[in-house]
Structure formats: C-alpha cells, structure tokens
Amino acid sequence: MAMICKIGQDLFRIEPNDKRTGDYRIKKDRIMDSISRHTINHSTKIAYKRLVGKAPGIIFLCGHGSDMEGSKALFLENWAQQQGRAFLRFDYSGHGRSDGVFLETNISNWTADAIAVLDDLSEGPQILVGSSLGGWIMLNVALARPDRVAGLIGIAAAPDFTEDLIWQPLDAQSRADMQATGHIAMANPYADDPVIYPYHLIEDGRQHLRLRGPLPIHVPVRLLQGMNDAEVPWQTATRLADCLESDDVMLHFDKTATHRFSEPAQLQLIETTITELLDRLGAD
C-alpha cells in the first residue's frame, strides 16, 4: 500500500517498487496541496483539508504543538481517499497554518476549534482519532456533541496532561516560579529548544480534567498506547479506560512504541483499528 510522507515543504507518495526486496520508490504527490480555511467566531481562521466520502467520516485531532501535516494525519488521509471515506484534518488555533498565537491559546480554545470543525465542516456521524493532546480534545468533543460522535480512537491519548504531567511533578519552588513568570521551560525530546508551557494553560486545563471521575461517553473507544512512551505513561490509558462509561473499550499496548506511534507497523495498527471499528459500527 502506498504511503504519504513530507520532506521539507513537498509531499511524496511512497509506493512498493519490488515486493521481493522490499524496495520502495518515491514520487511527488499533490493530494495534500489544497488547504482551505474556515472562520470561527468571526475572526480566527482555521486551516483544514477535507475529503468528501462515505459516513461515518474520520476527523483527525493532532497533538500539542503539532499540526495536520504529521505522518499519522497524512497516512490516514491517504487511506481514507483510497477507501472513499470522508476525512477531515485541521490545525488548532495557534498551530500550523491557522490563526492565533500558540502560547496564548489553550485547551478551551482547541476544544472550541474542534467542535466548530465538527459542526460546520462535517456531516453525519464521525469517528474522532486523537493523538496525544488530540486524545484529550476528542473526549471534550464527545461530551459536547454525543449525537455526532460514533466512536473514538486515542493514540497515546493525553487527557489531563497539564495537571498530571506538567504541574504535579513540579516542586514548590518550580511552581512558584511558573506562577511568577507566567511560564515554564521544559526539555523538548524532539529538538534542542525547550518546550514553553504558559501558566494559563495549567489554569485552563483544570476546567477540562477528565480522569477524576466517570466519563458519560458510551460509544466504542479504542486506545492505542506505546509502553516505551517517555511523555505519556501507559497507565494513562488504563486510567482513561476505567473512567469511560462505555462497555465497548479496548486497549492495545505496543511494548516498543514511543509517543510518536508512527512506525510502519504502528500506522498499520491504526488502520486496522479504524477498519475494525467501522465494521463494529456496521459501516459500508
């Protein structure tokens, strides 16, 4: 099966070239070139790409500081196009090509973006696929729009990360410094520059904590989690499964997977999970 990857600003299709040797060929692909923009609250423009197709559709929710050009989003769009399945990916405000300043936006903003995208840019039931932060946002959307969400797939889902993974591990002095300066810089596992977390992100996150009690979500949920994830502990997935009221919750742990969950075998697992869930929902 062909895959899509991004090199610089260009998009390329990777296709099997020799089944005996496993060699691949790469050629430039243009399926992702056209980006649209949707205005929210009469001011903020959200960048998105939409494929029209069969329902239920798939909406991909990216991670914190990521964008809709990530490998999982591109892989799923390519798969959806091949299947004739409706698909939508977008950038939260302050991310990617959307309006807004990253350090000035928060969980409430990104949840509002996702709800607006669901309401205004999709039709019928949708399966939400949330990666990291997106796994938190998908819960917020499912709670706000239960009649529109047919199923959830979390990939290294990170609900409550602002409280459990940023604030709680800090000692008293670090917390005081963060409150005084309005931010904290933490090591970035993917780059030399640190990740900056503003204090208002912590405060806002407390309005959306989802692992403190039962979650009245009753659709099928699939949680994919790497046990080699250094950013979101695998126990987060089990905590989330315990909180969900749905009886149809399945967890899949990959012992070697990191937080990115983007190796070929992991992308294949995501595809298999979506296919299984569509069958479970009786989709065409």
Phi and psi in degrees as a GROMACS rama.xvg file:
@    title "Ramachandran Plot"
@    xaxis  label "Phi"
@    yaxis  label "Psi"
@TYPE xy
-69.9853  150.638  ALA-2
-129.334  158.644  MET-3
-111.66  135.969  ILE-4
-135.484  160.768  CYS-5
-113.746  128.516  LYS-6
-125.358  111.402  ILE-7
65.8403  -127.438  GLY-8
-99.8545  2.22758  GLN-9
-103.19  151.562  ASP-10
-110.702  138.872  LEU-11
-131.055  147.166  PHE-12
-99.0441  128.072  ARG-13
-103.669  120.151  ILE-14
-123.58  147.383  GLU-15
-60.4029  133.006  PRO-16
-110.631  -31.8929  ASN-17
-148.217  106.467  ASP-18
-65.1853  -23.9229  LYS-19
-75.1473  -41.2847  ARG-20
-97.058  -15.2221  THR-21
81.8885  9.91399  GLY-22
-67.9606  153.028  ASP-23
-127.319  156.112  TYR-24
-116.472  150.809  ARG-25
-122.839  130.72  ILE-26
-137.515  152.373  LYS-27
-66.2168  139.725  LYS-28
-124.643  145.284  ASP-29
-120.129  13.626  ARG-30
-68.7034  -18.0467  ILE-31
-105.273  6.72673  MET-32
-70.0679  -30.0338  ASP-33
-91.2758  110.48  SER-34
-109.922  131.427  ILE-35
-103.405  167.808  SER-36
-134.044  138.527  ARG-37
-121.999  131.205  HIS-38
-87.3663  128.472  THR-39
-116.421  136.755  ILE-40
56.4212  32.7282  ASN-41
63.7129  10.712  HIS-42
-145.149  -56.132  SER-43
-74.0311  129.289  THR-44
-103.44  124.451  LYS-45
-101.627  126.63  ILE-46
-80.8528  138.062  ALA-47
-153.175  163.88  TYR-48
-133.122  129.903  LYS-49
-127.663  135.81  ARG-50
-111.1  128.734  LEU-51
-84.5785  137.328  VAL-52
-175.563  -158.279  GLY-53
-69.703  152.548  LYS-54
-99.7293  155.599  ALA-55
-70.0518  145.772  PRO-56
-82.6371  172.726  GLY-57
-118.003  129.902  ILE-58
-118.292  124.796  ILE-59
-98.134  130.989  PHE-60
-114.747  116.902  LEU-61
-81.3432  177.612  CYS-62
-88.4197  175.474  GLY-63
-66.0255  122.215  HIS-64
79.1668  -1.14785  GLY-65
-93.5295  -168.673  SER-66
-154.506  -178.487  ASP-67
-78.8517  5.38063  MET-68
-97.3564  8.59389  GLU-69
-69.1799  163.488  GLY-70
-62.4745  -38.0278  SER-71
-66.7989  -42.2324  LYS-72
-63.3205  -43.4919  ALA-73
-68.2556  -40.9711  LEU-74
-59.5377  -46.6814  PHE-75
-68.7114  -35.3707  LEU-76
-65.7147  -41.8498  GLU-77
-61.5902  -42.8868  ASN-78
-62.5984  -44.9817  TRP-79
-62.4442  -39.8825  ALA-80
-62.4316  -41.506  GLN-81
-65.2526  -32.8188  GLN-82
-87.8652  -9.91716  GLN-83
70.9688  26.5821  GLY-84
-95.842  137.069  ARG-85
-60.6555  139.339  ALA-86
-149.165  143.557  PHE-87
-144.698  132.34  LEU-88
-130.358  152.696  ARG-89
-156.941  165.739  PHE-90
-103.245  129.085  ASP-91
-60.669  160.775  TYR-92
-58.6819  138.739  SER-93
81.4045  1.41085  GLY-94
-121.03  151.083  HIS-95
50.7447  -125.89  GLY-96
-97.2064  5.76959  ARG-97
-82.5862  159.772  SER-98
-67.5268  165.473  ASP-99
107.32  158.242  GLY-100
-102.439  124.144  VAL-101
-50.8646  -49.8151  PHE-102
-75.6914  -5.45629  LEU-103
-101.917  -3.25867  GLU-104
-106.152  168.009  THR-105
-154.944  -173.377  ASN-106
-58.9288  -41.1586  ILE-107
-61.8901  -43.8737  SER-108
-61.8422  -47.9062  ASN-109
-69.2862  -32.3042  TRP-110
-66.5403  -43.4516  THR-111
-61.9817  -39.0012  ALA-112
-59.3294  -48.1467  ASP-113
-65.5748  -38.9092  ALA-114
-65.9734  -41.1646  ILE-115
-63.6596  -40.9482  ALA-116
-62.5891  -44.5982  VAL-117
-61.5307  -47.6113  LEU-118
-66.4483  -44.5207  ASP-119
-97.5307  -24.1314  ASP-120
-118.723  2.52766  LEU-121
-132.577  160.37  SER-122
-129.769  139.143  GLU-123
74.1348  -167.749  GLY-124
-69.4215  148.434  PRO-125
-133.486  145.587  GLN-126
-98.9758  124.085  ILE-127
-95.4299  127.702  LEU-128
-113.068  110.804  VAL-129
-113.494  126.303  GLY-130
-103.666  123.455  SER-131
56.3948  -114.674  SER-132
-51.0273  -39.0503  LEU-133
-58.1679  -27.6857  GLY-134
-70.686  -23.5607  GLY-135
-79.4781  -47.0871  TRP-136
-60.2187  -37.9847  ILE-137
-63.0974  -33.9417  MET-138
-65.4333  -43.8451  LEU-139
-60.7362  -41.971  ASN-140
-67.5815  -42.4593  VAL-141
-62.1647  -35.7446  ALA-142
-71.1185  -34.8399  LEU-143
-80.935  -29.6889  ALA-144
-133.074  62.9213  ARG-145
-61.8767  -27.7885  PRO-146
-77.2801  -12.7943  ASP-147
-103.903  -14.133  ARG-148
-101.91  119.441  VAL-149
-92.4586  -23.7264  ALA-150
-172.725  163.339  GLY-151
-130.776  139.834  LEU-152
-129.222  115.488  ILE-153
-101.131  131.817  GLY-154
-115.528  108.013  ILE-155
50.566  45.3074  ALA-156
-57.649  137.984  ALA-157
-125.918  53.1795  ALA-158
-62.2535  144.88  PRO-159
64.7342  19.013  ASP-160
-64.3876  -28.9294  PHE-161
-63.276  -35.6052  THR-162
-86.3824  -49.7681  GLU-163
-81.1434  -31.4582  ASP-164
-108.364  -16.5745  LEU-165
-109.861  -58.7277  ILE-166
-73.6756  -51.6196  TRP-167
-59.3137  -39.0579  GLN-168
-71.2761  -12.8167  PRO-169
-72.6938  143.702  LEU-170
-80.1092  173.93  ASP-171
-59.0424  -40.8272  ALA-172
-67.8517  -41.1054  GLN-173
-65.1564  -37.1775  SER-174
-65.2965  -42.8814  ARG-175
-63.393  -41.1971  ALA-176
-63.9677  -40.8036  ASP-177
-64.1812  -42.2286  MET-178
-66.3711  -37.7313  GLN-179
-71.4901  -41.7364  ALA-180
-90.1425  -19.2691  THR-181
88.1014  4.11257  GLY-182
-163.75  170.882  HIS-183
-142.231  143.521  ILE-184
-104.146  129.523  ALA-185
-127.666  156.685  MET-186
-59.6749  138.787  ALA-187
-102.714  116.996  ASN-188
-70.7055  -10.2589  PRO-189
-113.703  -3.7258  TYR-190
-156.317  164.861  ALA-191
-71.85  -35.5556  ASP-192
-72.6573  141.652  ASP-193
-71.4195  164.068  PRO-194
-90.5099  130.803  VAL-195
-100.59  126.461  ILE-196
-115.908  117.038  TYR-197
-75.7617  151.093  PRO-198
-65.5058  -30.6877  TYR-199
-64.1911  -24.537  HIS-200
-66.1037  -39.1274  LEU-201
-63.7802  -48.5746  ILE-202
-61.8596  -45.2934  GLU-203
-66.3909  -38.5833  ASP-204
-57.9963  -28.9853  GLY-205
-66.6525  -16.2628  ARG-206
-79.4243  -10.0704  GLN-207
-129.302  20.105  HIS-208
-64.245  131.099  LEU-209
-117.988  -4.36514  ARG-210
-106.608  20.8464  LEU-211
-102.913  0.0948723  ARG-212
179.076  -175.473  GLY-213
-60.8274  142.813  PRO-214
-111.083  113.345  LEU-215
-75.0852  63.9807  PRO-216
-116.098  126.227  ILE-217
-122.238  10.2531  HIS-218
-87.7501  164.492  VAL-219
-60.7176  138.108  PRO-220
-130.54  134.219  VAL-221
-122.417  129.502  ARG-222
-119.508  117.92  LEU-223
-107.015  127.737  LEU-224
-143.743  132.607  GLN-225
-84.9067  135.899  GLY-226
-85.2997  -6.89671  MET-227
-102.992  21.0888  ASN-228
-78.1951  115.319  ASP-229
-86.9108  -4.31714  ALA-230
-107.594  -43.0012  GLU-231
-118.951  110.007  VAL-232
-61.8522  145.551  PRO-233
-62.3035  -22.0641  TRP-234
-64.1846  -21.5323  GLN-235
-59.7278  -39.0363  THR-236
-64.4525  -41.0881  ALA-237
-70.1967  -36.7357  THR-238
-61.9278  -42.9539  ARG-239
-65.0089  -43.5896  LEU-240
-59.0051  -39.0716  ALA-241
-65.6481  -34.8149  ASP-242
-77.5605  -29.6132  CYS-243
-67.0421  133.761  LEU-244
-80.0783  -17.6703  GLU-245
-58.9689  139.887  SER-246
-85.4978  -11.7129  ASP-247
-104.856  75.0904  ASP-248
-126.089  126.805  VAL-249
-126.812  138.241  MET-250
-112.769  140.452  LEU-251
-128.059  118.127  HIS-252
-103.318  132.888  PHE-253
-111.292  114.381  ASP-254
-62.269  -30.2713  LYS-255
-97.735  -11.1745  THR-256
-71.9491  139.889  ALA-257
-94.2417  -173.149  THR-258
-63.3886  -30.8544  HIS-259
-64.7325  -35.3258  ARG-260
47.3641  51.0709  PHE-261
-131.12  11.45  SER-262
-70.2293  157.331  GLU-263
-51.0196  -43.1845  PRO-264
-65.7014  -32.4693  ALA-265
-75.0624  -37.3285  GLN-266
-63.4683  -39.6441  LEU-267
-63.3363  -37.423  GLN-268
-64.2826  -39.5797  LEU-269
-61.2296  -45.0267  ILE-270
-60.7014  -45.7848  GLU-271
-61.4457  -39.2414  THR-272
-65.3217  -43.4865  THR-273
-64.4554  -43.2126  ILE-274
-60.912  -43.7747  THR-275
-62.8835  -40.8123  GLU-276
-68.1674  -38.9028  LEU-277
-61.7129  -41.5298  LEU-278
-62.6037  -41.2884  ASP-279
-60.5976  -34.1377  ARG-280
-85.5376  -3.12913  LEU-281
72.843  28.1165  GLY-282
-77.9823  155.478  ALA-283
